[in-house]
Amino acid sequence: MIRNLRYSPRIALSYNDFAAVKPTGLPSLRTEQFTNEHLTNDYIQSLCKQRLYREALDAFDFIRKNTAFNIELSTYARLICACSALRSLEHGRKVHNHILTSNCQPDIILQNHILNLYGKCGSLKEARKFFDGMVQRNLVSWTSVIAGYSQNGKEVDAILLYLEMLQSGFSQLGYECESLHYFRGMVCQGTYVPNEYLFGSAFRSCSSLLKPEYGRQIHSLCLKFGFGGNNFAGCSLCDMYARCGFLGSARIVFRQIERPDLASWNAIIAGIASGSDANEALSQFARMRHLGLIPDDITFRSLLCSCTNPLSLYHGMQVHSYIIKLGFDFYVSVCNALLTMYAKCSNLHNAFSVFEEMRNTADSVSWNAVLTSCLLHKQPGEVLRLSKLMLGSEIKPDHITINNILGACAEIASLEMGNQIHCYTMKSGLILQAPVVNGLIDMYAKCGSLVSAQKLFDSVVNPDVVSWSSLIVGYALFGYGEAALNLFGMMRSSGFKPNEVTLLGVLTACSHVGLVEDGWRLYKTMEAEYGIVPTREHCSCMVDLLARAGLLYEAESLINEMACDPDIVVWKTLLAACKTRGNVDIGKRAAENILKIDPTNSSALVLLCNIHASSGNWADVSRLRSLMKEKGVKKVPGQSWIEVKDRIHVFFAEDSLHPQRENIYNMLDDLWLQMQDDGYVPSQ
């Protein structure tokens, strides 16, 4: 049967192959019948109707090379549509060239098919060149090119062409005619009224550009042409408002759609999900199901995107159960969304379970999702373990994979592994991508290899703000405050505008160098000068800056004046400074604020104990230790690690679990004896 050709290996067609095939509705073709031009055209068209596009193109190639038959315009149109469906630009060009050399005169329908082909295949220059050369154009011509621009990341060109279309007289008819419905899409003295597809492409362009002001203007035009309740235009408009943050407008547009279909419901659910409102997203989903609409994979992916924190984990698990019930757990894209949902909801165990179940069908997005989850939850060891498994599979790492691995190397300061990844990026060519270079600079800087970071930075032809920021933060973290500030000056001289991370590095540098006034001035003017609102991280840096200079009361006042609620990190910064300076009063208040946020925080209680001990308040020390014992709070032991021959060795204080502990302690005893022989006196 003809259907079996779809799964058969591609072989060169011969006349005998044609004779053996019997398309639906056609008699069995024999070799001698290929002298009939009409039958040959019918044969190709029949293959296209049955969506046997490759077989149709193979037949066209055979006829083109071995016969002098004339191809009909309708056959050309079918072949061009086949190339569009396959996204085969190569075959499309062959068919187009054959049209040009055949001296036939393509009608407007065939020309529009050619435009659509180039647009769908992303060859926008060829599409525009062909469009500009068209003597006659209609609404479909304009729509094809505008849609091509919109779908291939050329949103500005799409809007400009839309405006050009309006200026050429397309919209005038809509204001002059008494009945828009009568004239919609009809020819009238060379003028056409825009249709819903044209508005849909325009709204998509505004959505991608995040230009709601453009979208509002086109929205008003859409209403004047009577498409306010249209499914296609309304769906794109709803999506545009939601993406631009105008969820209220998106809801109004959705309610105006006369009969919302699944795509419209998906648009409003996705819009609500972008605001992380799991309750409303599920409420809309329930309404959709009540109307009898069956969800698809896009629906479930949107629902899962609404679950972004531990409080919405229960909702996410409900959606997961429904996914299993309807059998969508076999969709890789849905499983990827489940992975991300569980990671954001702080349930790494379930994320691993989902990944293990889909391991055999996992794609690069799946691997990247689970690697990102591990890095997000401070599991660098798991990132490295899984990355080795990924390298052993058929999935090739991309720039996202590499950045996750580099992030893990930076987390555990594994310079050796980072060097190996650097070599891999050079061999694979991934180092040519800016995110990978920036990730390498960040990794070297955080591992303390500032020479390598600087050398790599100097090799970048056009460093961006991320490159500058990574190096500035690296110098600042390791105490090279002056070098970081000099680099910041060079960055500004080069015309780069700093981002949040850059200013964080500069404030850290000011803290290490002791430039209190410069740091304070930058903190006060960063919003006015750079448009960056100070975050908790910036505030924590300023607290550290003031505390290092002994200005503990000023640091406490800064925390109390914060626009947002201070977190544990800010208070711990102040508490640590109080221990260094021996300030019991402020230290006590800082510890109390930490315990309000986390009553079982061991580090706060231990630091407060140390402050009282250093001040000789042994009664308070005893009281705090009794409180810790009563609440079952235990001090989390500090740990350190070292990498030797691709293996990371982790040590705790007074560790007795390491398999080489005897050799390690013997070496420590030898070192202690040598230190005593050299006259070393330990500090109290």
matplotlib code that plots the C-alpha trace (Angstrom):
import matplotlib.pyplot as plt

x = [0.0, 1.0, 1.0, 3.9, 6.2, 6.2, 8.3, 10.3, 13.9, 14.5, 15.6, 15.8, 12.5, 12.2, 9.3, 8.8, 8.5, 5.7, 4.0, 4.0, 2.3, -1.4, -2.4, -5.9, -8.3, -5.9, -5.6, -2.4, 0.2, 2.3, 5.5, 3.9, 1.3, 4.0, 3.7, 0.5, 1.2, -2.2, -1.9, 1.6, 0.4, -2.5, -0.2, 2.0, -1.0, -2.4, 0.7, 0.6, -3.1, -2.1, 0.7, 3.3, 5.4, 8.8, 7.5, 5.9, 9.2, 11.1, 8.6, 9.0, 12.8, 12.5, 10.1, 12.2, 15.4, 14.0, 11.0, 10.0, 6.6, 5.0, 4.0, 0.7, 0.4, -1.8, 0.9, 3.6, 1.4, 1.0, 4.8, 5.6, 3.1, 4.9, 8.2, 6.6, 5.3, 8.7, 10.5, 12.7, 14.2, 16.5, 13.6, 11.6, 14.3, 14.5, 10.7, 10.9, 13.8, 11.9, 8.9, 11.2, 12.8, 9.6, 8.4, 5.0, 3.3, 2.6, -0.7, -1.2, -2.1, 1.2, 3.2, 1.6, 2.6, 6.2, 6.1, 4.8, 7.5, 10.4, 8.8, 8.3, 11.8, 13.2, 14.7, 13.3, 15.7, 14.4, 10.8, 11.2, 13.0, 10.2, 7.5, 9.1, 9.2, 5.5, 3.5, 0.2, -0.3, -3.3, -4.0, -2.5, 0.8, 1.1, 0.0, 2.6, 5.6, 4.4, 3.9, 7.3, 8.9, 6.9, 7.7, 11.4, 12.4, 12.1, 9.3, 10.3, 10.3, 6.9, 5.4, 7.0, 5.6, 2.2, 2.4, 3.5, 0.5, -1.9, -0.3, -0.7, -4.5, -5.5, -7.3, -9.1, -11.8, -12.7, -13.6, -15.5, -17.7, -21.0, -20.7, -17.3, -18.6, -19.5, -16.2, -13.9, -11.3, -12.9, -11.3, -12.5, -10.5, -7.3, -7.9, -8.3, -9.5, -7.0, -8.1, -7.7, -4.4, -2.8, -3.8, -2.6, 0.9, 1.0, 0.0, 2.7, 5.3, 4.2, 4.3, 7.9, 9.0, 7.2, 5.7, 2.1, 1.8, 2.0, -0.4, -3.0, -3.0, -3.4, -6.1, -8.2, -7.9, -8.8, -12.0, -12.9, -12.7, -14.9, -12.4, -12.8, -14.5, -12.5, -10.7, -7.4, -7.0, -8.3, -5.9, -2.9, -4.1, -4.7, -1.2, 0.3, -1.3, -0.4, 3.3, 3.6, 2.3, -1.3, -3.2, -6.3, -6.5, -5.8, -8.8, -11.1, -10.0, -10.6, -14.1, -14.8, -14.0, -17.3, -16.5, -13.1, -11.4, -8.6, -5.9, -7.7, -8.0, -4.3, -3.4, -5.3, -4.0, -0.4, -0.9, -2.1, 0.7, 3.3, 2.2, 2.7, -1.0, -1.6, -5.0, -6.5, -4.7, -6.4, -9.7, -9.6, -8.6, -11.6, -13.9, -12.4, -13.0, -16.5, -17.2, -16.1, -12.7, -9.9, -6.5, -3.4, 0.3, 0.4, -2.3, -0.5, 2.9, 1.2, -0.4, 2.9, 4.6, 2.2, 3.7, 6.9, 7.3, 6.9, 3.5, 2.2, 3.7, 0.3, -1.2, 1.7, 1.2, -2.5, -1.7, 0.9, -1.8, -4.1, -1.3, -0.8, -4.5, -4.8, -1.5, 0.4, 3.3, 4.7, 5.2, 8.8, 7.9, 5.4, 7.9, 10.4, 7.9, 7.3, 11.1, 11.2, 8.1, 9.4, 12.8, 11.1, 8.9, 12.0, 11.1, 14.3, 13.4, 10.3, 12.3, 14.8, 11.9, 10.4, 13.8, 14.5, 11.2, 11.8, 15.6, 15.4, 13.4, 15.1, 16.3, 18.8, 16.1, 15.4, 19.1, 19.5, 16.4, 17.7, 21.2, 19.7, 17.6, 20.6, 22.6, 19.6, 19.5, 23.3, 24.0, 27.2, 28.2, 25.0, 25.5, 29.0, 27.6, 24.7, 26.9, 29.1, 26.1, 24.9, 28.3, 28.0, 24.5, 23.7, 22.7, 25.3, 25.8, 24.9, 25.8, 23.2, 24.7, 28.2, 27.2, 25.5, 28.7, 30.8, 28.5, 29.0, 32.8, 32.7, 30.5, 33.1, 36.1, 37.0, 39.6, 40.8, 37.3, 36.8, 40.0, 38.7, 35.4, 37.4, 39.2, 35.9, 34.4, 37.5, 37.2, 33.5, 33.4, 31.1, 33.7, 32.6, 29.3, 29.3, 27.5, 30.1, 33.0, 31.3, 30.7, 34.4, 35.5, 33.1, 34.3, 38.0, 37.3, 35.4, 38.0, 40.6, 42.4, 42.3, 45.2, 43.3, 40.1, 41.9, 43.7, 40.4, 38.7, 41.5, 41.0, 37.4, 37.0, 33.8, 33.2, 29.7, 28.5, 28.4, 32.1, 33.1, 30.9, 32.3, 35.8, 35.0, 33.2, 36.1, 38.7, 36.4, 35.7, 39.4, 40.3, 41.7, 39.5, 41.7, 41.9, 38.1, 37.6, 40.1, 38.3, 35.0, 36.5, 37.7, 34.2, 32.5, 35.0, 34.2, 30.6, 29.1, 26.2, 26.7, 24.0, 23.1, 25.9, 28.5, 27.5, 27.5, 31.1, 32.0, 30.4, 32.3, 35.5, 34.8, 34.2, 37.6, 39.5, 37.6, 36.2, 33.2, 32.3, 32.6, 30.5, 27.9, 27.7, 27.3, 24.6, 22.6, 22.9, 22.6, 18.9, 19.2, 22.4, 22.0, 18.3, 19.0, 16.9, 19.1, 18.3, 18.9, 22.3, 23.3, 22.1, 24.1, 27.2, 26.6, 26.1, 29.4, 31.1, 29.9, 30.5, 34.1, 34.7, 33.2, 30.0, 27.7, 24.9, 24.8, 24.7, 21.7, 19.9, 20.4, 18.8, 15.8, 15.3, 15.3, 12.4, 12.0, 12.1, 15.7, 16.5, 18.7, 21.8, 21.6, 21.2, 24.0, 26.4, 25.7, 25.9, 29.3, 30.6, 29.3, 31.3, 34.4, 33.8, 32.5, 29.2, 26.8, 23.8, 23.5, 24.6, 21.7, 19.2, 20.6, 20.4, 16.8, 15.8, 17.4, 15.6, 12.3, 12.8, 14.3, 13.8, 16.2, 19.0, 22.1, 24.7, 22.9, 22.7, 26.4, 27.6, 25.6, 27.1, 30.6, 29.8, 28.7, 31.7, 34.1, 32.5, 32.6, 28.8, 29.0, 25.5, 24.1, 26.3, 24.9, 21.4, 21.8, 23.4, 20.5, 18.0, 19.8, 19.7, 16.0, 15.0, 17.3, 19.3, 22.7, 25.6, 26.1, 29.8, 31.9, 33.4, 36.3, 37.3, 40.2, 40.3, 43.0, 43.1, 39.5, 38.2, 36.8, 37.7, 35.4, 36.4, 34.5, 35.9, 37.3, 36.4, 37.0, 35.1, 37.6, 39.1, 42.7, 42.1, 45.2, 47.6, 45.9, 46.2, 49.8, 50.7, 48.9, 50.8, 54.1, 53.1, 52.2, 55.6, 57.4, 55.3, 56.3, 59.9, 59.7, 58.4, 54.8, 52.4, 48.7, 46.3, 43.6]
y = [0.0, 3.6, 4.3, 1.9, 4.2, 6.5, 4.0, 2.6, 3.6, 6.3, 4.9, 6.3, 6.0, 4.3, 3.8, 0.3, 1.9, 4.1, 1.1, -0.7, 2.2, 2.7, 6.0, 6.4, 7.3, 6.6, 3.5, 1.4, 3.3, 1.5, 2.6, 3.4, 5.7, 8.2, 9.7, 11.2, 14.6, 15.0, 11.7, 12.5, 15.8, 14.0, 11.4, 14.0, 15.9, 12.6, 11.9, 15.5, 15.1, 11.9, 13.8, 11.7, 14.8, 13.1, 10.7, 13.5, 15.5, 12.3, 11.9, 15.5, 15.1, 12.1, 13.8, 16.9, 15.0, 12.4, 14.0, 17.1, 17.3, 20.6, 20.9, 22.5, 25.5, 23.5, 20.8, 23.4, 24.8, 21.3, 20.8, 24.1, 23.3, 19.9, 21.8, 24.1, 21.2, 19.5, 22.9, 21.8, 25.0, 23.1, 21.3, 24.5, 26.3, 23.5, 23.8, 27.6, 27.5, 25.0, 27.4, 30.2, 28.2, 26.7, 30.1, 29.6, 32.6, 31.8, 33.2, 35.1, 31.8, 30.1, 33.3, 33.4, 29.7, 30.6, 33.5, 31.2, 28.6, 31.1, 32.5, 29.1, 28.0, 31.2, 32.5, 36.0, 37.8, 35.6, 36.1, 39.9, 39.9, 37.8, 40.0, 43.2, 41.8, 40.9, 43.0, 42.1, 41.5, 40.6, 40.3, 36.8, 38.1, 40.7, 38.3, 35.6, 38.0, 39.6, 36.1, 35.1, 38.0, 37.5, 33.8, 34.1, 36.8, 39.8, 41.4, 45.0, 44.2, 42.6, 45.7, 48.1, 46.0, 46.0, 49.8, 49.9, 47.8, 50.2, 53.2, 51.6, 51.8, 48.5, 49.9, 52.8, 50.5, 49.5, 53.0, 53.9, 50.7, 50.5, 46.8, 45.5, 41.9, 42.1, 43.5, 41.5, 39.8, 40.8, 42.6, 46.2, 48.3, 46.8, 47.3, 44.7, 44.6, 43.0, 39.6, 37.8, 36.1, 39.5, 40.9, 37.7, 38.1, 41.7, 40.9, 38.2, 40.7, 43.2, 40.3, 39.3, 42.9, 43.6, 46.7, 46.9, 50.5, 49.2, 46.3, 48.7, 50.7, 47.6, 46.4, 49.4, 48.8, 45.1, 46.2, 48.7, 45.8, 43.6, 41.0, 41.6, 38.3, 36.3, 33.2, 33.6, 37.4, 37.3, 34.4, 36.3, 39.5, 37.8, 36.3, 39.7, 41.5, 38.6, 38.5, 42.3, 42.1, 43.4, 40.4, 42.4, 43.4, 39.8, 38.7, 41.3, 40.3, 36.6, 37.3, 39.1, 36.0, 34.7, 31.0, 30.4, 27.3, 25.3, 27.7, 30.6, 28.8, 27.9, 31.5, 32.8, 29.9, 30.6, 34.3, 33.6, 31.0, 33.7, 35.5, 32.3, 32.3, 28.5, 28.9, 31.0, 28.9, 25.7, 27.5, 28.5, 24.9, 23.6, 26.0, 24.8, 21.1, 21.9, 23.2, 19.8, 20.9, 18.3, 19.7, 19.1, 19.1, 23.0, 23.2, 21.1, 22.8, 26.1, 24.8, 23.5, 26.8, 28.4, 26.3, 28.1, 27.8, 25.3, 26.6, 25.5, 22.1, 20.5, 22.1, 20.8, 17.3, 17.4, 18.4, 15.6, 13.1, 14.3, 14.1, 10.5, 9.8, 11.2, 9.6, 12.8, 11.5, 10.0, 13.5, 14.6, 18.3, 17.7, 15.7, 18.5, 20.9, 18.5, 18.4, 22.2, 22.5, 20.1, 21.9, 25.3, 23.8, 22.5, 18.8, 17.4, 13.8, 13.9, 15.7, 12.8, 10.3, 12.0, 12.1, 8.4, 7.4, 9.3, 8.6, 6.6, 9.3, 12.3, 15.0, 17.9, 19.9, 17.1, 16.8, 20.5, 20.7, 18.1, 19.6, 23.1, 21.6, 20.1, 23.4, 25.3, 23.1, 23.3, 19.8, 20.3, 16.6, 15.5, 17.9, 16.4, 12.8, 13.4, 15.3, 12.2, 10.1, 12.6, 12.5, 8.8, 9.0, 10.1, 13.7, 16.3, 19.0, 22.6, 25.9, 25.5, 22.1, 23.6, 26.5, 24.2, 22.1, 25.2, 26.5, 23.2, 23.5, 27.0, 25.9, 23.3, 25.2, 22.3, 24.0, 20.7, 19.7, 23.3, 23.0, 19.8, 21.5, 24.4, 21.9, 20.2, 23.6, 24.3, 20.9, 21.1, 24.7, 25.8, 28.3, 30.5, 31.2, 34.2, 32.5, 29.7, 32.2, 34.1, 30.9, 30.0, 33.5, 33.2, 29.6, 30.6, 33.7, 31.8, 29.1, 31.8, 31.4, 35.1, 34.9, 32.4, 34.5, 37.7, 35.9, 34.5, 37.9, 39.6, 37.1, 38.0, 40.4, 42.0, 41.4, 42.1, 43.3, 39.8, 39.3, 42.5, 41.7, 38.1, 39.4, 42.3, 40.0, 37.6, 40.2, 41.6, 38.2, 37.4, 40.7, 42.5, 45.6, 48.1, 45.8, 45.4, 49.2, 49.8, 47.3, 49.0, 52.3, 50.7, 49.2, 52.6, 54.2, 51.5, 52.6, 49.6, 50.2, 48.1, 45.6, 44.4, 41.9, 44.5, 46.9, 44.0, 43.3, 47.0, 47.3, 44.2, 45.7, 48.9, 46.8, 45.0, 48.3, 50.2, 52.9, 53.6, 57.0, 55.7, 52.6, 54.7, 57.1, 54.3, 52.7, 55.9, 56.9, 53.5, 53.8, 57.4, 56.9, 53.3, 52.6, 49.7, 49.4, 48.1, 44.5, 42.5, 41.5, 45.1, 45.9, 43.0, 44.3, 47.8, 46.2, 44.4, 47.6, 49.6, 46.8, 46.3, 50.0, 49.6, 51.5, 48.9, 51.3, 52.8, 49.2, 48.4, 51.6, 50.7, 47.3, 48.9, 51.3, 48.7, 48.9, 45.1, 42.8, 41.9, 38.2, 35.9, 36.7, 40.4, 39.8, 37.2, 39.7, 42.1, 39.4, 38.2, 41.8, 42.1, 39.0, 40.6, 43.9, 42.4, 44.4, 42.4, 44.8, 44.9, 41.2, 40.2, 42.2, 40.7, 37.1, 37.7, 38.8, 35.8, 33.5, 35.2, 34.1, 30.7, 29.6, 26.6, 28.5, 27.0, 29.5, 32.5, 30.8, 29.7, 33.2, 34.8, 32.3, 33.3, 37.0, 36.5, 34.2, 36.8, 39.4, 37.2, 36.8, 33.1, 33.0, 34.0, 31.4, 28.7, 29.9, 29.8, 26.4, 25.0, 26.6, 24.9, 21.5, 22.0, 22.8, 20.0, 22.5, 21.1, 23.0, 22.2, 21.3, 23.2, 21.3, 21.7, 19.7, 19.1, 17.6, 15.0, 13.1, 13.7, 12.8, 15.3, 14.5, 16.2, 16.7, 17.8, 19.0, 16.1, 13.8, 10.1, 8.7, 9.2, 5.9, 7.4, 9.0, 7.3, 8.6, 12.1, 12.4, 11.1, 13.8, 16.5, 15.3, 15.7, 19.2, 20.1, 19.0, 21.0, 24.1, 23.7, 23.3, 26.6, 28.4, 28.7, 29.7, 29.1, 32.0, 31.7]
z = [0.0, -0.5, 3.2, 3.7, 1.7, 4.7, 6.7, 3.9, 3.3, 0.8, -2.6, -6.1, -7.9, -11.2, -13.6, -12.1, -8.7, -10.0, -11.6, -8.2, -6.4, -6.3, -4.7, -3.4, -6.2, -9.1, -11.2, -11.1, -13.1, -15.7, -17.4, -20.7, -19.0, -18.1, -21.5, -20.1, -18.6, -16.9, -15.1, -13.9, -12.3, -10.7, -9.3, -7.6, -6.3, -4.9, -2.9, -1.5, -0.5, 1.4, 3.1, 1.5, 1.0, 0.6, -2.0, -3.9, -4.0, -5.1, -7.9, -8.9, -8.9, -11.2, -13.6, -13.6, -14.5, -16.9, -18.7, -20.5, -18.9, -18.0, -14.4, -13.7, -11.4, -9.0, -8.8, -8.1, -5.4, -3.8, -4.0, -2.4, 0.4, 0.8, 1.2, 3.8, 5.8, 5.8, 6.4, 3.5, 2.1, -0.2, -2.0, -2.0, -3.9, -6.4, -7.1, -7.2, -9.7, -11.9, -11.9, -13.0, -15.8, -17.0, -18.3, -16.7, -15.1, -11.4, -10.2, -6.9, -5.1, -6.1, -5.2, -1.8, -1.2, -2.2, 0.3, 3.0, 2.3, 2.7, 5.9, 7.5, 6.6, 8.1, 4.9, 5.4, 3.0, 0.1, 1.3, 1.3, -2.0, -3.6, -1.9, -3.2, -6.7, -6.8, -9.2, -7.6, -3.9, -1.8, 2.0, 2.1, 0.7, 3.4, 6.1, 5.0, 5.2, 8.5, 10.0, 8.8, 10.5, 13.7, 14.0, 13.3, 15.8, 13.5, 15.5, 14.7, 10.9, 11.3, 12.9, 10.4, 7.5, 9.2, 9.3, 5.7, 4.8, 6.6, 4.9, 1.5, 1.9, 3.4, 6.4, 4.6, 3.4, 6.9, 7.9, 4.7, 4.4, 6.1, 6.7, 7.7, 7.8, 4.1, 3.0, 5.3, 3.3, -0.1, -2.9, -3.6, -6.0, -4.9, -1.2, 1.5, 5.1, 7.6, 8.9, 12.2, 11.2, 10.4, 13.8, 15.5, 13.9, 15.0, 18.6, 18.7, 17.6, 20.3, 22.8, 22.0, 22.1, 25.4, 23.8, 25.2, 24.0, 20.4, 21.2, 22.6, 19.4, 17.2, 19.7, 19.0, 15.3, 15.9, 17.6, 14.8, 12.3, 14.4, 15.6, 19.3, 19.9, 17.4, 18.7, 16.8, 17.3, 20.9, 21.9, 20.6, 22.2, 25.6, 25.5, 24.6, 27.6, 30.0, 28.8, 29.3, 32.8, 32.2, 33.5, 34.1, 30.5, 29.5, 31.5, 29.9, 26.4, 27.3, 28.5, 25.2, 23.1, 21.9, 22.0, 23.5, 22.2, 23.9, 22.6, 24.1, 27.5, 27.3, 26.7, 29.8, 32.0, 30.9, 31.6, 35.1, 35.6, 34.7, 37.9, 40.0, 41.0, 41.2, 42.8, 40.0, 37.3, 38.7, 39.0, 35.3, 34.4, 36.3, 34.4, 31.1, 32.0, 33.1, 29.5, 28.1, 26.7, 26.9, 28.0, 26.0, 26.9, 26.7, 29.3, 31.8, 31.2, 31.9, 35.1, 36.3, 35.7, 38.2, 41.0, 41.9, 45.6, 48.4, 49.3, 45.9, 46.0, 46.9, 43.8, 41.7, 43.0, 42.1, 38.6, 38.5, 39.4, 36.7, 34.2, 35.0, 34.9, 31.3, 30.1, 29.6, 31.7, 28.5, 27.0, 27.4, 27.5, 30.3, 32.3, 31.9, 33.3, 36.2, 36.9, 37.0, 39.2, 41.9, 41.9, 42.4, 45.1, 47.0, 46.5, 45.0, 45.8, 43.5, 40.8, 40.9, 40.7, 37.6, 36.0, 36.7, 35.2, 32.0, 31.8, 28.6, 26.7, 28.3, 26.0, 26.6, 28.3, 30.7, 31.7, 32.0, 34.2, 36.7, 36.7, 37.3, 40.1, 41.8, 41.5, 42.9, 46.0, 46.6, 45.4, 43.4, 43.8, 42.2, 39.3, 38.6, 38.9, 36.6, 34.1, 33.8, 33.1, 30.5, 28.7, 28.5, 26.8, 23.3, 24.5, 23.8, 26.3, 25.3, 26.9, 29.6, 30.6, 30.7, 32.8, 35.3, 35.6, 35.9, 38.6, 40.5, 40.1, 41.5, 44.4, 45.6, 44.3, 42.0, 39.8, 38.3, 37.1, 35.8, 33.8, 32.2, 31.3, 29.8, 27.5, 26.5, 25.5, 23.3, 21.6, 21.1, 20.0, 22.8, 24.0, 21.1, 22.9, 25.2, 28.2, 28.3, 28.3, 31.1, 33.0, 32.7, 34.0, 36.9, 37.7, 37.7, 39.7, 42.4, 42.5, 43.3, 40.0, 39.2, 36.8, 34.6, 34.9, 33.9, 31.0, 29.7, 30.1, 28.1, 25.3, 24.8, 21.9, 23.0, 26.8, 28.0, 31.4, 32.7, 31.8, 33.6, 36.6, 37.1, 37.2, 39.5, 42.0, 41.8, 42.8, 45.5, 47.1, 47.5, 49.0, 46.0, 46.5, 44.7, 41.6, 41.6, 41.8, 39.1, 36.9, 37.6, 36.5, 33.2, 32.7, 33.1, 30.8, 28.2, 28.2, 30.0, 32.4, 35.6, 36.7, 40.2, 40.4, 39.4, 42.2, 44.6, 43.7, 44.0, 47.5, 48.6, 47.3, 49.2, 52.3, 52.0, 51.3, 53.9, 51.7, 53.8, 52.3, 48.7, 49.4, 51.2, 48.3, 45.7, 47.8, 48.1, 44.4, 42.7, 42.0, 40.7, 38.7, 37.4, 37.9, 40.2, 43.4, 46.3, 47.2, 50.4, 49.0, 48.6, 52.1, 53.5, 51.8, 53.3, 56.8, 56.4, 55.2, 58.1, 60.6, 59.5, 60.1, 63.6, 62.8, 64.3, 65.3, 61.8, 60.4, 62.7, 61.7, 58.0, 58.6, 60.4, 57.5, 54.8, 52.4, 52.4, 55.4, 56.4, 56.1, 58.1, 56.1, 56.9, 60.6, 60.7, 59.0, 61.9, 64.5, 63.3, 63.4, 67.0, 67.9, 66.4, 68.1, 71.4, 71.2, 73.4, 73.1, 69.3, 69.1, 71.4, 69.3, 66.1, 67.4, 68.6, 65.1, 63.6, 66.1, 65.2, 61.6, 62.4, 66.1, 65.7, 64.0, 65.7, 64.3, 65.9, 69.3, 69.1, 68.0, 70.9, 73.3, 72.1, 72.5, 76.1, 76.8, 75.4, 77.6, 80.7, 81.0, 81.9, 83.4, 80.0, 78.3, 80.6, 80.0, 76.2, 76.3, 78.4, 75.9, 73.0, 74.9, 75.8, 72.2, 70.8, 68.8, 67.8, 66.4, 62.7, 62.4, 59.9, 57.1, 54.7, 51.6, 49.3, 45.8, 45.1, 41.8, 40.8, 44.2, 46.8, 50.4, 53.0, 56.6, 59.7, 63.0, 65.0, 62.1, 62.6, 59.6, 56.9, 55.7, 55.9, 59.3, 60.9, 58.3, 58.4, 62.2, 62.2, 59.7, 61.9, 65.0, 63.0, 61.9, 65.5, 66.7, 64.0, 64.9, 68.6, 67.7, 65.7, 68.8, 67.7, 70.5, 69.7, 70.3, 73.0]

ax = plt.figure().add_subplot(projection="3d")
ax.plot(x, y, z, "-o")
ax.set_aspect("equal")
plt.show()
